[in-house]
Amino acid sequence: MPVQRADARRNYARILAVAEEEVAAHGADASLEQIARIAGVGSATVRRHFPGRHALLQAVFSERIEALCARAEELSGAADARAALLDWLGALTTYAASARGLADALVQDGMAADDPAHVNACSTKLTGAADPLLQNAARAGAVAPDVTVADLITLVTGIALATEHHPDPTAEAHRLLGLAVLGISPRR
């Protein structure tokens, strides 16, 4: 990969910073033209760095997704497999409820999952990271063997979308997750 010029690196950083603010304010449908305008670049510059909305959203969410993946790895050796999975689901819920646009991005990814040209790195990373937690919980009898990581991500995504306009979306999302967990993995 060729080394980027200093101005290209600055543009990338500025576009990404503005995109993070715009996605936080307006969700996954934040205007690319508005992002370009606020960043002080042309829309062609935005598209040169981020060839599509999904590439931009992946860049916006990548740092937090990496943190969720690292948390899953930390928890994968926990003695209590149920608690480890629930800890990770709680972290995912906190992020999905507080990072406006993430749930929309994951929903859009789910709608196009059968299109090989549309692969969402966020969903792929989350699934790969959480699968060992889910498998451990299934082996321990803490969840039904047919529950998938995709099911859990869909559940959290739905909760985040349902609570997006609540006065305290994160608290409400956690309350609803607790209700759902009773159905997924009742206490023994």
Secondary structure, DSSP 8 states (H G I E B T S, - for coil): -----HHHHHHHHHHHHHHHHHHHHHGGG--HHHHHHHHTS-HHHHHHH-SSHHHHHHHHHHHHHHHHHHHHHHHTT-S-HHHHHHHHHHHHHHHHHHSTTHHHHHHHHHHTTT-TT---HHHHHHHHHHHHHHHHHHHTTSS-TT--HHHHHHHHHHHHHHHTTSSSHHHHHHHHHHHHHHHHS---
